[in-house]
Amino acid sequence: MPSPSAASTSSSPSPFSLWRIAVPAFGPSLLFGLGEGAILPIVPLTARDLGASVPIAALMVALIGIGSLLSNIPASLITMRWGERWAIVAAGVWSGLGMLICVRTSHLGLFAAGCFMVGMSQAVYNLARQSYMTEAVPFAYRARALSTLGGVMRIGMFGGPFLAAAAVHAFGLAAAYWVGIAAVLGAAAIGARIPDLEVPPAAPGQVQARTTILSTLRDHRRVFLTLGLGVLLVSAVRASRQAVIPLWADHLALAPSTASLVYGLAGGVDMLVFYPAGKVMDQKGRRWVAVPSMLVMGLAMLLMPLTSGVAAFLIASLAIGFGNGIGSGMIMTLGADHSPRHGRAQFLGVWRLMSDIGSSSGPALLSFLAASLSLGAGIAVTGLVAFAAAGALAYWIPQRPVS
């Protein structure tokens, strides 16, 4: 007969492991990233084939971001109504339908609608996956889980264009969209198999008030007006980095192959450091990663206009990639930390809206400054914005995470 100690040991729950939930938790993110990454380089080329001018072709790409920006609040309502699991499934199906419209239509207006649908699905998926992981993962592993979630999505976005390139080479331009459709429908299929989350019961004798977007803004206005503004600045800097490296490479008159290699190496560094950074956030606190992330990116962007050769340009680009990489999942983690148990979807919808506003305004500011002053001045100002973001995060992130 086993001893009581042995019995208690055998019946005690095993410790939580991210590896055990890797496929259902991170598989959809990898596939969703592959799907979007596969079509992004092809969208402007398809638009040009449909008769669009160069500015209109660029607008087709922007419509994906605009669709995401405008759909954050509706995404919170969808997630609240259907639950995280079915919101993830719906996002994959809707994205696949948008891509199908893009590949089958010969009308530029319908093509634009398909691109907008892909952006809409992006908002729904991102919010639902963040909400699900916030509930499903123990607090002690939250930053690692959300950093991995962001990192896996980036790996998919990085690999998608290579899969699309092979498909396009073999079967033509339309093949990229079929790769994307297969990937996002695969994400939906895996998402359909994840278990539903249990709705927390209300306290005995207590009736929970109905949560709305307006009540969420009112009840959490201090967080949105302090840490939320810091997150907006972070998003502006991180979105700008995607234009800074290729634009400065062009300024230095580097060969396109060299510019692509530097951009790829920076992306590789970006993808290597997300898990260690998440572990530091879990064990030491969010400030230990959030603030250095912005300081490294700010310093690298201030030094970027001073570079005049390939070696210095590569070092600055790698530093930008490293700073961005350690910040993977940072915005999602901070949003999860401050989101209430009741009304979480609405809170995260507003949180993601602020993040997307920053992502849209950062490249716009860089473009305005480059046109009115110079490209170097625009990059340097973006670096100063990163320092401002670091200061805001250092001041407003709590010493200990809010569980």
PyMOL commands that set and color helices and strands:
alter all, ss='L'
color gray80, all
select helices_A, chain A and resi 4-11+18-39+43-49+54-82+84-104+108-136+139-171+175-191+213-219+221-225+227-251+256-272+274-284+287-306+310-326+330-338+344-372+375-396
alter helices_A, ss='H'
color red, helices_A
deselect
rebuild
show_as cartoon
